[in-house]
């Protein structure tokens, strides 16, 4: 998985009806460029360090 600051991280629900998470990558903390873990601010306002699993998708931000 590869992300940069400003990308969006989608955390998909693991069960039918489970809530999905959506957040913005604030910081990339991996040893390699773009590698996890990521500091993410979620749409509900909380922030946390995320090690994305197979239920996560990175949506690359559009560069202006």
C-alpha positions, 0 to 999 in steps of 0.5 A, spaced: 500 500 500 502 506 498 499 513 500 501 520 500 499 526 505 492 528 503 490 522 500 483 519 503 483 512 506 477 508 506 476 502 511 471 498 508 466 494 513 468 487 514 460 485 515 454 487 512 451 493 515 458 495 518 460 502 518 465 504 513 470 509 515 473 515 511 479 519 513 485 523 510 492 521 511 495 527 515 502 524 515 506 518 512 510 514 518 513 508 514 520 506 513 519 506 505 516 512 501 509 512 502 509 505 506 504 505 512 503 506 518 499 513 517 496 518 521 489 519 519 484 524 521 477 520 520 470 524 518 468 524 525 474 528 527 478 523 531 485 521 529 489 515 529 495 511 527 493 506 522 496 500 519 491 498 513 489 491 512 486 488 506 479 492 508 482 498 506 483 502 500 487 509 498 484 514 494 489 518 491 488 525 491 488 529 485 494 534 484 492 541 482 
